Amino acid sequence: MIITIGRQLGSGGRDIGKILSDAMNIAYYDREIIEITARESGLNKTLFEKADEQARMGFSANIIGMRVPFLGGGGGGIACGGLSNEMLFQIQSEVIRDLADRQPCVFIGRCADYILRDRRDCFNVFICASDEDRIRRIIGYGDGKISAEKARDLMARIDRKRSTFYNYYSNKTWGEASSYHACLNSSVFGIDGTVSLLKQMTESITPA
């Protein structure tokens, strides 16, 4: 079983994915994909970081007030080294397909659900949460150095980046129920409860 997780910023989706992968004893891929893609392609990982849906500076730079624009305004621009964002996305897509071929795993973001759309053993999930819980987590990520107002602004901006990235490359709608097999609200079920539900769901699925 391959599990892909899309998520709102502050929903706990990354934590849910990691705990789920540990509980199911399967691989977990988030930012590790950038390292693997850079190594296997022979390209500088900075290229992939800048084109990533959530570049390395994206979170911390927003915290301190810097602006880190979404590269190419939705994927069409020319990235560093003369490679278009589409080229970088295709290179990363091949790595995601290869990793999925090797073993069961959990993928966080990066349009993995769309990239693996032809697989019948892929379970696609979206995690959301209440604004209150999301803001609380974002403040926690910043070690209390940002206010609730800045957290709300960051939440909106990062979600907009993720939506732009996903909608551009997948031709689906980020966060819309019809784009996934399941959408769960971690504010309703809690982190552990959401993990438990997802584990039950995946164990009940028999790939076609």
Helices and strands as residue ranges (DSSP letters): E 2-7, H 13-24, E 27-29, H 32-41, H 45-51, H 56-63, H 72-75, G 80-82, H 85-102, E 105-108, H 112-115, E 122-128, H 131-141, H 148-170, G 177-179, E 182-185, H 186-204
